[in-house]
Amino acid sequence: MKLSENILMAAKNLKNNKVRSLLTMLGVIIGVAAVIVMVSLGEGAKKQITDSISAMGSNLLIVNAGRGGMRGGGHATSEPLTNKIIEVITKGSSHIERIAPRLQKSKLVKYGEISLRTRIVGCTTSFPAVRNYQIAQGDFFSEADLSGRRRVAVIGAYIAEELYSGANPVGLELKIGKMRLKVIGVLAEKGQSNFGNSDDLVLIPLTTAQRRLFGTTTLSDISVQVSRAEAMEQVNRELEEALLAELQDETKFRVRNQAELLSTVEGTTQTFTFLLAGIAAVSLLVGGIGIMNIMLVSVTERIREIGIRKAIGAGQEEILGLFLLEAIMLSLAGGIIGVILGCLVAKLVASFSGLMTVLTMPSIVLSFLFSVMIGLFFGVYPAYKAAGLDPIEALRHE
């Protein structure tokens, strides 16, 4: 019997048992759809986090305070960064393009009768360029504002909307505690990220934050923008050497490499994606077992038919091929429907839940091929059982 005839015969047998065929495919459909949805969620989480890190700025090294020595109760204490560290970093490498020191604390801001708690960020004029912020209205503060410790502020888009109800806030005042500051600019909207709302902040000159508002010379962190991506490792090493020479203790500081952070996040989310895909793939195996069970039932129901086929000259290979084709066609149809359903569900999840989903061709192709292999693997035993039947015993079967 030709392959084309076997395919037509297998399709006819499946068509004659529509409901049973559909129920058999259900496990494969759910399995393929689940794999696609889970992988798309994992890839979406990966893209969301990497986009958030990239939005912080390009070619960044971030210097944080490290964990210092042991104090009183045996707890490690953080040694704060000071303004002197800025000079050390500036002289630390020739490949540094910009430096953006930052002092950040949470405070209540007020305009009229409206108040809310937000991040107050004391920074220098290089902060927008280093952290990828653009000005939507007004201007950013100048070096004169910085040296004069002026009471000026640049606010995020969220603060502008919440405090000023969409009105242009440039030229108006806001209060931080008892201090009044003049709003001179509004940042362009960046949106929500995994690290919080990028628009929920108020920027003021670093000198104003340190001397007038918080009364300190410490810093929260220092962002260092490297001139070339290729020089990141070199600058990282040079900064660590310069800071160690100044502070005499490697536990007092920590230099974080943005590229390393991205690599770590990508590795973690990739593992998470594989885990989700593995859990979803279990349902594919269940679907394969369902195919094997139904095929065994089909063999039992068609024993007499198999006997007749063998009696008129059909060989073991033809019987084997016929039943194997039925199993593959079941998984093939289930795989196609599962791919369509998985892509649709992934889109619906993104639309209604707010979670980011990313459909990738490799995950779709692999899940589909895996479903076909499942049909082939679990269809082999019933097919061999059918092919191995004795024709005389099969003809006697009632």
N, C-alpha and C positions, 0 to 999 in steps of 0.2 A: 504493500500500500504506500502511495506517495505521501510526502510530508504534508502537501496541501490538503489531501484528503483526510489525513489524521487531524489537521487543524480544524477543518470544517466539521468533522465528527465530534471533536472535543467541544467545539463551540455549541453544537446542537445539543449535546448532553447537558451542558451547563444551562442552556436556554430552557430546556425542559424542566429544570429544577431551579426556577428563578429565585424563589424565596430562600431556599437552602444555600444557593450560591452567594446571594447577597449577605446572608448571615455569616457565611464562612469568610467572606472578604472583610467583614466588619472589623475583625481583629487587626488585619493588615492596614486597613484605612485609618483606624485610630492610632496605630503604631507609627505610621509614616507621618501623619498630621502632627502627632505629639512631638516627634523628633524635630520636625521643621519649626514648630512653634517654640520649643525649648531652646533650640540653637539660635533662633532669631532673637529671643529675649536675652540670651547670653551675649550675643554679638552687639545687641543694642546697649546693654549695660557697659560693655567694653568701649564702645564708641562714645557714650555719654561721658564716661570718666576720662578718657584720653582727650576728648574735646575740652573738658573742664581744665585739665592740666595745661593743655596747649593755650587756652584762653588767658592763662596767667601771664603769658609772655613767651618769647622765643629765646633760646640759648641762655636759659637762666640757671644761676647757682644761687641758692638761698642759704645765708649764714644765720644759724639759730644759736641761742644759748644752749650749752650742753648741760650735762648733769655733773655738778661739782662734788665736793667731798662730803663725808658723812657728818651730820650735825646731831646735836642733843639726843634725840630718840633713835638714832641710828638710821635716819632717812636721808637719802641723797637729795641735795638742794640744787636748784638751778642758779647758775651764776649769770646775772643779767649782762647784756651787751651794753657798752657805753659809746659815747660819741668818738672816743679815741680810736675805737676799732675801725671807724670809717677811714681814717688816715692810713691805718695799717693795710686795709684792703686796697685803697687807692694806689699805694706804692707796691702792692703785692704782685702785680702782673702787668705787662705791657699790652695784653690782649683784652683788657676790660674796656668796654664801650661806655657803659653808664652804671652808676650805683644809685640805688633807691632805698635809703634807710627808712624804717617805718616804726612808729609807736602807735599801737592800737589798743583801745579800751572801749568797753561798752558804757554808754551814757544816755541819759534822757535828753532829747532835744525838743524844743517847744517853739511854736509860732502861734500867737494869739491864744486861743483856748485849746488848740490841738497839740498833743505831745505824744511822743513814741520813743521807744528805746532802740538805739541803733549803734553801729560801729563808728567811733570817732577815730580817724586815721590821721596822725600827724606825719607828714611826708615832705619831700623836697620837690623841686620843679621837674625832676627827671621821672617821677612816679608814673605819669600817664604813658610815657613812651615805653618804659620797662614793663608795665603791667597791661599794655594794650587797651588803654582807655582813650576815648575820643571826647572832645567837647562839643555838646549839642547847642548850648546857649551860653553867651557871655564869654569869659576868658578864664584861664587857669591862673593861679597866683604866680607872681614874679619873684625874681631874686631879691628885689627891694622889699617885697612883702615878707620874705623869709628872713632877711637880715634885720628888718624893723620889727619883727614879731607882731605883725599886724593882725587885727581881728577880722580876718576874711575867711570865707568858706566856699568850697565847691561841693555841691551835693549830687548824690546819685539820682537816677530817674525815679526810683521808687519813693524816695524822700520828697522829691518835688511834687509828685502826685498826691502823696498822703498828707503832707503839711499844707500845700498851697492849692490843692484841688484842681490841678491842671493849669492854673494861672502862671504867668511868667514870674519866677521868684527872683530873678536877677535885680539887684538893687534893694531888695527887701532884707529884713533882719531875721535871725533865728537866735534862740538862746540855748546854750549848753550849760546847765547848772545856772549860775548867776551871770555868766559871761554872755554878752551880746556880740554877735558876729554878723558882718555884712555878706550876703550871698553874692558872689561875683560870677559864678558859672554853674552850669548843670552838665553832668556827664551824659554821653549818649548811652542808651540802654544796652546792656549786655545780657540780661536775663538770668534765669535760675541755673545753677550748676550744682554738681555733687558737693561742692564746698560751701554752699549757701547761696543767698541772693547777692549777686555781684552789684546790684543797684542799690542795695540797702546800706549806705555808708555816707559819711560826711568827711570830706578831706579838708584839713587845715594845715597851715605851715608848721613844719616840725618844731621850729623854735617857739611858736605860739603854744603848741601842745605841751612841750616840755617845761617851759618857763612860766607861762601864764595859767594854763589849765590844770596840768597834772603835777607840776612842781618836781620834776625828775630829770635826770640826764641819761636815763636808760633808754634802750630801744627794744622793740619786740623782735625784729629781724632785719636783715639787710639783703636786698635783692641785688644780684650782680649780673648784668647783661654782658655776655661775652661777644666779641666782635665777629667771630666765626665759629660755626658748629664744630669744625675740626679741632679747634683749640680748647674745647670744653674740658677734656681730661687734663691737659697741661695746666690750665688756669686753676682747676680744682686742686691739683697737687701743689701748685705755687701758693695758693691761698692757705691751704692747710699748714704748709711750712712757715709762712709769714705769721699766721695766728699762733702757732705753737711757739715760735720764737718770742712773741710778745706776751702771751699768757702763761707760758711755761707749764701748761697742763692741758693735755688733749681732751680731758673730760669737760673743760669749760666752754667748748664750742663744738658746733657740728655743721659741716658743709653738705648740703643736699644738692645732688645733681638732678636736674629736671629730666634728663635723658634716662638716667637710672630709674627714676620714679616711674616714668612711662613704661619702661621695660618690665619693671616689677608688676605694675598694674595689669599690663597686657598678659603676662604670664599667669597671674592669679585669675583673671577673668577667663582666660583660655581653659584653665583647669576646671573652673566653675561651669563653663559651657560644655565641656566633655562630660562632666558629672551629670548635668541635666540631660544631655543626649543619651547617656548610658541608661539612666533611669527610664527615659521614654522608650528606648529600644527594647526594654523588657516586654512591653506590650506587643512589639513586633514578634517576639519569640512565642508569646501566647497565641498570636494570630497564626503563626506557623504550625503550632500544635493543633489548632482548630482545623487547619487545612488537612493535616495528616488524619485526624479523626474522621472528618467527612469523607475523605478519599477512601479510607478503610471501609466505611459504611457503603460507599459507592461500589467498591470491589465486591462486597458481600451481596449486594443487591443485583449485581450483573454477572454473577458466576456462570449462569447458563449462557448468557451472551458471549462470555469469554470462551466457553467450551465450543460454541458454534463457530466462532471465528477461527479457533485452532483447528477444528475439524475440517474447515474448508481451505486450510493452508496457511493461516496467519502464523507467523513465527513469534518467538518470545520478544524479539526486538520491537516488532510492530505493536504488540500489546503493551510492552513497557513504554514505548514512545507515546501511545495514546493516553495512558493514565498520567504520565509525566507532563504531557502537554496540558492536560486539564488543570493540574496543580499549578503549573507556571502561569497559565492564563488567569487563574483565580488571583494569584499574587500580583500579576501584571496589572489587571484591572483595578485591584485594590490599591496598588501603588499609585496609579494615575489619579484615582479619586482622592487618595490621601494627600497627594501633592497639592491638588487644587484646594482641598479643604484646609490644609495646613497654611497655605499662603493667605487664604481668605481670613482664617482665624487670627493669624499674626497681624494682618491689617486692622481687624476689628479690635484686637487688644490694644494696639497703638492708638486707635481713634477714641476708644471709650475709657481706657484706664490711665492714659497719659504716659505710660511706659514707652520707652523707645524700643522698637523692634527693627532688626536689620536682616532682610532675607538675602542669603548668599547662595550663589549657584552651586558651589561644592556641596553644601549641606543638602540641597534639594536633590542633586544627582546621586549622592551617596545613599541617602535614605531610600530613594527609588530603587537603586541597584540592590541595596540590602534586602528590600522587600521581595525582589525577584529571586535572589539567592535563597531567601527563606522558603519560598515556594518550591524551588528546585530541591533543596535539602530535605524538607519534610514530605515532599512528594515521592521521593525515591523508594522508601520502604513500601508504601501501598502499591506502587507501580511494579516493584519486584515481586510482591506477593501475588499480584494479578498475573504477571508473566510466568510465574512458577507453577500455576495451577495445572493439575493433570486434566487433559481434555475429556477423558472418559468419566472421571469423577465429577467434572464440571457439568457435563451433559445430564448426569443422573440427578443433579441437584434440583430440588423443588423450590 
